[in-house]
Amino acid sequence: MFLYICQNIFSIEKYTEIKKKKNITIGISTGYKPLLFKNNDTQYDGFEFRLIEALEKYLEVDSKLVPLPLSQYITSIKNGSVDILIGGFSRSLSRSKDIWFSKPYLAINSGILINKNSIPLMQSGDDFENRNVHFIKDLVAINNFTAIIKQGSSYEELFRENYQNIKIYFAENNEEALKSLIKGEGDGFVHDDLYLNNYLYENPEMNHRYVLVTDKTHKEYICIGIPFGEIILKNQIDTFLDIIIAKGKIDEWNEIYINH
């Protein structure tokens, strides 16, 4: 009976298929610098591209990369249009109902890039200064604050459950969200501090108008997305991650792409 139940819960089909065709189809982000991006719109580069190259070598397969908006990540895994996901994808309880996740390869903090004009002034002696905003929860005290959130991100779930009085403006992708922030369609763009720090690093002029608040009370763990029940594939990917972490590759790629 136990064997019968396991056979109906777990599968080895995906791993077998990947090895047989010697190719793995990977869903990737449409733009998530410094994790994945294109140099001069031609060649992929970034932390996750190095991860993908290493995974190809470990599995002894080639790869096909399929750019996807975040809103299509889980659907693409479930319908089989991609084999796995490597796209700055964090695990959560709700997502884990639909797909499996590997061990994490990155831990990052939540962040929000806020228009300084959206932060009300408060009096300090004879002077006025912006109200202190240290955490995402501090936004609750700002009247009519609108947060720009990428559709399908873990922040959508976070805000719906904990900050119902904060208005949400949805964007399809990171580029659309940043354009909306600049146009004033929202007061702050909620993302992880990895992406937002890199954006400010490459666009230092934005520091005059915007301030980045990093919230270390809310961490995200970036993992590889795997079809639910594909136990051999998950075990192979977890073993792969153990090996490259032990070899110092994660630290090496961090130094190249993240720790400016």
Secondary structure, DSSP 8 states (H G I E B T S, - for coil): -HHHHHHHH-B-HHHHHHHHHTEEEEEEES-BTTTBEEETTTEEESHHHHHHHHHHHHHT-EEEEEEE-GGGHHHHHHTTS-SEEEEEEE--TTGGGTEEE---SEEEEEEEEEEGGGS-EEEETTEEEE----SGGGGGGSTT-EEEEETTSHHHHHHHHH-TTSEEEEESSHHHHHHHHHHTS-SEEEEEHHHHHHHHHH-GGGGGTEEEEEEEEEEEEEEEEEETTBHHHHHHHHHHHHHHHHTTHHHHHHHHHT--
